Amino acid sequence: MSRAKGLYKISRPTTSLAGALAVLMGGYVAGTGAWLNVILAVIATFLASAAANAWNDYLDIEIDRINQPKRPLPAGKISPRAALIFSFSLTGLALLIAAFISWPAFLVALVTAVALYVYSWKLKSTVLMGNATIATVSAVSAIFGGVAAGNVRPSLWLALIIFVTIMGREVLKTLADYEGDLRGQCRTVATVWGLRRARIIFYILAGLTLIMMLLPSILRIYKPIYAVIVILGVFPVLIYIILRVSPERTGPQLEKLSQLMKYDFMIWFTAVLLGASA
């Protein structure tokens, strides 16, 4: 594996893409037509997310030797120093781009970037607080799109739904990473409160996600096509995931369900795209 390929993998572009799409949706539902600013916000978010992923892997080398041994750092494909420089460089570039949008956009980007660094450094090994941080940052991505476009209010619905959904996925990830987190003495919902309670919390959050995703249609915020896509495209996958998160599932199996939940989220983005169109 070349160094460039290792850095590419450590940025986890598919994960970074989710935050960038949230910004795009926030700018889209704003309806102002300020697409240059929105695109700049999308790029800045993608870079900041990639930087945060590299920083997280830099701090989690030992844990990933158990949970994700094939990642570039634990596999020795790139050096910790290279990952650190890569992370800081991407963050600096993201903030520079955000400064070209507006001062409010720069402040949102700065606070979000700091939150992501603090999360991996101090908050990740906390019960729910770390999960809530990631869910909040993900929700703010939609608001960032609204700020860039100059109309925040329409993005608030997106932010609320994103927060609940990501919170559920974060809890699911603690179930998937239970063995490694336990050995690494990480304080997560699963390791501190137990697997059973963590599953119950996931079920509650997943159920809230089903409800929250329907509210924009019930309140007639989006067009009927939104409900059609959510009910026929998003719900079946999410219900399947809920039913599969059971005591006999192994860590790798739960990780696959977590990834499936992320891809299901992309279908919801499509529902928003079509349902909020003029």
RODO-2510 file (C-alpha; in nm, 4 decimals, decimal comma):
residues 278
     n   res          X          Y          Z
     1     m     0,0000     0,0000     0,0000
     2     s     0,1461     0,3391    -0,1011
     3     r     0,1562     0,6269     0,1462
     4     a    -0,1016     0,8202    -0,0571
     5     k    -0,3372     0,5234    -0,0545
     6     g    -0,2889     0,4856     0,3204
     7     l    -0,3746     0,8514     0,3805
     8     y    -0,6766     0,8150     0,1546
     9     k    -0,8012     0,5184     0,3575
    10     i    -0,7358     0,6843     0,6924
    11     s    -0,9552     0,9771     0,5849
    12     r    -1,2464     0,7328     0,5393
    13     p    -1,3990     0,9266     0,2463
    14     t    -1,7320     0,7442     0,2522
    15     t    -1,7842     0,8497     0,6139
    16     s    -1,6745     1,2058     0,5325
    17     l    -1,9183     1,2087     0,2420
    18     a    -2,2154     1,1689     0,4793
    19     g    -2,1365     1,4976     0,6553
    20     a    -2,0780     1,6718     0,3239
    21     l    -2,4175     1,5531     0,1975
    22     a    -2,5823     1,6872     0,5125
    23     v    -2,4344     2,0294     0,4342
    24     l    -2,5580     2,0018     0,0763
    25     m    -2,9083     1,9183     0,1963
    26     g    -2,9041     2,2084     0,4422
    27     g    -2,8082     2,4442     0,1622
    28     y    -3,0610     2,2888    -0,0747
    29     v    -3,3644     2,3237     0,1521
    30     a    -3,2592     2,6843     0,2269
    31     g    -3,3796     2,7688    -0,1227
    32     t    -3,1652     3,0810    -0,1670
    33     g    -2,9685     2,9662    -0,4692
    34     a    -2,6334     3,0582    -0,3101
    35     w    -2,4726     2,7471    -0,4527
    36     l    -2,1145     2,8721    -0,4602
    37     n    -2,1169     2,9203    -0,0829
    38     v    -2,2921     2,5876    -0,0315
    39     i    -2,0363     2,4003    -0,2429
    40     l    -1,7535     2,5661    -0,0504
    41     a    -1,9209     2,4558     0,2739
    42     v    -1,9508     2,1005     0,1385
    43     i    -1,5789     2,0903     0,0555
    44     a    -1,4818     2,2387     0,3929
    45     t    -1,6955     1,9825     0,5767
    46     f    -1,5535     1,6920     0,3782
    47     l    -1,1986     1,8031     0,4593
    48     a    -1,2746     1,8641     0,8288
    49     s    -1,4385     1,5228     0,8589
    50     a    -1,1441     1,3515     0,6881
    51     a    -0,9083     1,5344     0,9247
    52     a    -1,1091     1,4187     1,2263
    53     n    -1,1004     1,0586     1,1033
    54     a    -0,7225     1,0710     1,0702
    55     w    -0,6888     1,2249     1,4174
    56     n    -0,9157     0,9577     1,5640
    57     d    -0,7098     0,6783     1,4085
    58     y    -0,3909     0,8438     1,5338
    59     l    -0,5191     0,8276     1,8913
    60     d    -0,6754     0,4816     1,8564
    61     i    -0,3832     0,2852     1,7170
    62     e    -0,3749     0,0348     2,0047
    63     i    -0,7517    -0,0160     2,0159
    64     d    -0,7636    -0,0593     1,6375
    65     r    -0,5052    -0,3372     1,6631
    66     i    -0,7973    -0,5358     1,8085
    67     n    -1,1073    -0,3830     1,6462
    68     q    -0,9701    -0,2801     1,3044
    69     p    -0,6225    -0,4362     1,2564
    70     k    -0,6259    -0,3820     0,8783
    71     r    -0,6493    -0,0031     0,9032
    72     p    -0,3357     0,1766     0,7722
    73     l    -0,1938     0,2800     1,1122
    74     p    -0,2181    -0,0489     1,3075
    75     a    -0,1062    -0,2325     0,9942
    76     g     0,2037    -0,0093     0,9754
    77     k     0,1248     0,1223     0,6265
    78     i     0,1677     0,4877     0,7306
    79     s     0,3411     0,6468     1,0274
    80     p     0,1608     0,8192     1,3176
    81     r     0,3479     1,1414     1,2337
    82     a     0,2200     1,1351     0,8754
    83     a    -0,1357     1,0865     0,9999
    84     l    -0,0996     1,3801     1,2406
    85     i     0,0378     1,6192     0,9777
    86     f    -0,2303     1,5054     0,7347
    87     s    -0,5041     1,5770     0,9885
    88     f    -0,3844     1,9252     1,0840
    89     s    -0,3280     2,0222     0,7197
    90     l    -0,6804     1,9242     0,6176
    91     t    -0,8300     2,1135     0,9117
    92     g    -0,6365     2,4293     0,8233
    93     l    -0,7543     2,4080     0,4625
    94     a    -1,1153     2,3521     0,5724
    95     l    -1,1099     2,6602     0,7960
    96     l    -0,9552     2,8694     0,5188
    97     i    -1,2332     2,7710     0,2803
    98     a    -1,5005     2,8439     0,5426
    99     a    -1,3529     3,1922     0,5958
   100     f    -1,4228     3,2700     0,2302
   101     i    -1,7949     3,1991     0,2825
   102     s    -1,8723     3,4278     0,5772
   103     w    -1,7676     3,4935     0,9343
   104     p    -2,0652     3,2989     1,0745
   105     a    -1,9683     3,0047     0,8539
   106     f    -1,6073     3,0269     0,9716
   107     l    -1,7178     3,0266     1,3364
   108     v    -1,9385     2,7213     1,2829
   109     a    -1,6508     2,5408     1,1097
   110     l    -1,4051     2,6373     1,3838
   111     v    -1,6279     2,5239     1,6706
   112     t    -1,7081     2,1999     1,4891
   113     a    -1,3420     2,1250     1,4173
   114     v    -1,2452     2,1867     1,7802
   115     a    -1,5324     1,9651     1,8975
   116     l    -1,4140     1,6805     1,6748
   117     y    -1,0582     1,7000     1,8042
   118     v    -1,1733     1,7175     2,1663
   119     y    -1,4085     1,4244     2,1048
   120     s    -1,1325     1,1865     1,9979
   121     w    -0,8943     1,3193     2,2629
   122     k    -1,1167     1,3306     2,5716
   123     l    -1,4845     1,2575     2,5044
   124     k    -1,4788     0,9330     2,3078
   125     s    -1,4321     0,7225     2,6209
   126     t    -1,7325     0,8692     2,7988
   127     v    -2,0780     0,7259     2,8431
   128     l    -2,3095     0,8871     2,5847
   129     m    -2,1334     1,2271     2,5949
   130     g    -1,8971     1,1273     2,3170
   131     n    -2,1821     0,9782     2,1141
   132     a    -2,3862     1,2943     2,1650
   133     t    -2,0915     1,5036     2,0463
   134     i    -2,0704     1,3163     1,7172
   135     a    -2,4487     1,3304     1,6715
   136     t    -2,4483     1,7051     1,7406
   137     v    -2,1615     1,7732     1,5006
   138     s    -2,3419     1,5701     1,2331
   139     a    -2,6623     1,7676     1,2920
   140     v    -2,4741     2,0975     1,2775
   141     s    -2,3527     1,9979     0,9299
   142     a    -2,7044     2,0553     0,7962
   143     i    -2,7223     2,3871     0,9796
   144     f    -2,3827     2,4795     0,8335
   145     g    -2,5358     2,4388     0,4897
   146     g    -2,8178     2,6732     0,5875
   147     v    -2,5696     2,9276     0,7256
   148     a    -2,3663     2,9150     0,4040
   149     a    -2,6812     2,9608     0,1957
   150     g    -2,8097     3,2441     0,4139
   151     n    -3,1269     3,0756     0,5428
   152     v    -3,0933     2,8518     0,8479
   153     r    -3,4542     2,7774     0,9464
   154     p    -3,5372     2,5054     0,6860
   155     s    -3,2267     2,3105     0,7901
   156     l    -3,3405     2,2723     1,1512
   157     w    -3,5708     1,9791     1,0672
   158     l    -3,2812     1,8033     0,8975
   159     a    -3,0583     1,8659     1,1984
   160     l    -3,3098     1,7161     1,4399
   161     i    -3,3552     1,3976     1,2356
   162     i    -2,9809     1,3624     1,1779
   163     f    -2,9100     1,3970     1,5501
   164     v    -3,1454     1,1144     1,6495
   165     t    -3,0304     0,8852     1,3668
   166     i    -2,6590     0,9342     1,4244
   167     m    -2,7048     0,8944     1,7993
   168     g    -2,8584     0,5531     1,7354
   169     r    -2,5781     0,4520     1,5012
   170     e    -2,3181     0,5662     1,7525
   171     v    -2,4679     0,3389     2,0183
   172     l    -2,4734     0,0528     1,7672
   173     k    -2,1020     0,1095     1,7039
   174     t    -2,0295     0,0735     2,0768
   175     l    -2,1918    -0,2692     2,0565
   176     a    -1,9796    -0,3608     1,7543
   177     d    -1,6573    -0,2403     1,9213
   178     y    -1,7343    -0,3901     2,2619
   179     e    -1,4428    -0,6372     2,2800
   180     g    -1,1758    -0,3893     2,1770
   181     d    -1,3188    -0,1090     2,3900
   182     l    -1,3324    -0,3401     2,6911
   183     r    -0,9671    -0,4372     2,6535
   184     g    -0,8718    -0,0742     2,5930
   185     q    -1,0688     0,0303     2,9028
   186     c    -1,2838     0,2706     2,7000
   187     r    -1,5918     0,3918     2,8849
   188     t    -1,8801     0,3475     2,6404
   189     v    -2,2487     0,2706     2,6788
   190     a    -2,1801    -0,0978     2,6089
   191     t    -1,8770    -0,1397     2,8365
   192     v    -2,0129     0,0594     3,1332
   193     w    -2,3873    -0,0080     3,1234
   194     g    -2,3686    -0,3509     2,9624
   195     l    -2,4647    -0,4949     2,6248
   196     r    -2,8306    -0,5431     2,7134
   197     r    -2,8872    -0,1816     2,8156
   198     a    -2,6924    -0,0584     2,5144
   199     r    -2,9192    -0,2602     2,2849
   200     i    -3,2292    -0,1165     2,4545
   201     i    -3,0983     0,2368     2,4048
   202     f    -3,0316     0,1568     2,0394
   203     y    -3,3861     0,0203     1,9956
   204     i    -3,5321     0,3382     2,1479
   205     l    -3,3232     0,5681     1,9292
   206     a    -3,3960     0,3638     1,6164
   207     g    -3,7679     0,3790     1,6959
   208     l    -3,7450     0,7568     1,7422
   209     t    -3,5693     0,7755     1,4060
   210     l    -3,8648     0,6048     1,2381
   211     i    -4,1018     0,8567     1,3952
   212     m    -3,8866     1,1646     1,3331
   213     m    -3,8357     1,0790     0,9666
   214     l    -4,2113     1,0751     0,9101
   215     l    -4,2865     1,4036     1,0857
   216     p    -4,1913     1,6333     0,7940
   217     s    -4,4447     1,4474     0,5810
   218     i    -4,7153     1,4452     0,8491
   219     l    -4,6670     1,8196     0,9009
   220     r    -4,6642     1,8693     0,5224
   221     i    -4,3198     2,0255     0,5212
   222     y    -4,2155     1,8015     0,2302
   223     k    -4,4067     1,6691    -0,0689
   224     p    -4,5730     1,3207    -0,0670
   225     i    -4,2806     1,1649    -0,2563
   226     y    -4,0753     1,2086     0,0601
   227     a    -4,3044     0,9753     0,2581
   228     v    -4,3096     0,7212    -0,0252
   229     i    -3,9301     0,6944    -0,0358
   230     v    -3,8966     0,6879     0,3429
   231     i    -4,1625     0,4199     0,3932
   232     l    -4,0602     0,1985     0,1004
   233     g    -3,6864     0,2638     0,0914
   234     v    -3,5617     0,3647     0,4351
   235     f    -3,7924     0,1908     0,6803
   236     p    -3,7507    -0,1707     0,5579
   237     v    -3,3719    -0,1528     0,5947
   238     l    -3,3864     0,0172     0,9338
   239     i    -3,6401    -0,2348     1,0653
   240     y    -3,4179    -0,5166     0,9370
   241     i    -3,1238    -0,3677     1,1286
   242     i    -3,3311    -0,3379     1,4469
   243     l    -3,4339    -0,7022     1,4241
   244     r    -3,0761    -0,8158     1,3592
   245     v    -2,9245    -0,6342     1,6582
   246     s    -2,9589    -0,9279     1,8960
   247     p    -2,7395    -1,0843     2,1696
   248     e    -2,5950    -1,3534     1,9425
   249     r    -2,4498    -1,1059     1,6904
   250     t    -2,0699    -1,0798     1,6838
   251     g    -1,8739    -0,7555     1,6659
   252     p    -1,8017    -0,7861     1,2903
   253     q    -2,1684    -0,8634     1,2210
   254     l    -2,2796    -0,5566     1,4171
   255     e    -2,0206    -0,3478     1,2325
   256     k    -2,1766    -0,4553     0,9021
   257     l    -2,5185    -0,3499     1,0338
   258     s    -2,3699    -0,0144     1,1323
   259     q    -2,2375     0,0309     0,7782
   260     l    -2,5758    -0,0712     0,6357
   261     m    -2,7415     0,1926     0,8535
   262     k    -2,5082     0,4539     0,7057
   263     y    -2,6020     0,3561     0,3502
   264     d    -2,9709     0,3561     0,4426
   265     f    -2,9202     0,7138     0,5551
   266     m    -2,8228     0,7999     0,1965
   267     i    -3,1676     0,6885     0,0818
   268     w    -3,3176     0,9340     0,3298
   269     f    -3,1070     1,2100     0,1748
   270     t    -3,2660     1,1234    -0,1606
   271     a    -3,6103     1,1501    -0,0007
   272     v    -3,5244     1,5001     0,1245
   273     l    -3,3845     1,5985    -0,2143
   274     l    -3,7077     1,5065    -0,3921
   275     g    -3,9500     1,5963    -0,1159
   276     a    -3,8165     1,9467    -0,0567
   277     s    -3,7901     2,0359    -0,4271
   278     a    -3,9909     2,3312    -0,5496
***
